């Protein structure tokens, strides 16, 4: 049986690797800056490290692509202030 934290993490990573931009963004937005960086670093390691399956790499890339939209939008908002 999962603990509450394990269940949260399982659901979080299911969403992050779902290849569904809406799920990815909804899971990522509530994270603080430190946790966001941890997630991005992990996704990048999935792309770069040996041992990850091609499907996992594709899911990590899809997550990074979806997250890029968040950062682009945040930068646009900063520029218009």
Protein Blocks (a to p, Z undefined) as FASTA:
>chain_A
ZZfklmmmmmmmmmmmnopaklmmmmmmmpcfklmmmmmmmmmmmmmpghiafklmmmmm
mmmmmmmmmmmmmmmmmmmZZ
